[in-house]
């Protein structure tokens, strides 16, 4: 006999998606202001989309060549425990 998994979360009574923001910069030509800009854009997007930001993860001066980044790993761990619905971030343009 199989059971259907109940994906509803009784704590989320407002009907909004729970979002987290992941921001990062490498040390190559980027500064702390880069993080502030990323956070501002993601927060504005979340508000426009009626999402609730429940956590912010930031890795500073760490390359994206590896996923061995402390805050990134914490976000992955929190994701496996279903702490949020979506991840917001900004893709760097070249």
C-alpha positions, 0 to 999 in steps of 0.5 A: 500500500502506498501513501501519498506524500502531503507537501502542505506546510501548516506554518505557511498560512499566508499563501506566499512562497517562502524565498531565500536569497543567495548572493556572492562575489568573487575577489576579482574586481568586485566589492561589498557594494556588489552584495548590496546591489544583489540583495536590493534587486532580489528583495525588490523582485520578491516583493513584486512577486508577493514572496516572503524572504525568510533567509539570506545567504552570502558568500564573500570573495569566494569563487563560483568554480566550486560549490565548497562555499560555506553559505551555499552549503548551508542553503543546500542543507536547509533546502533538503529540510524544506526550509523554503520554496525558492532561491533568488539570486542574480546571475553575473553578466560578462 
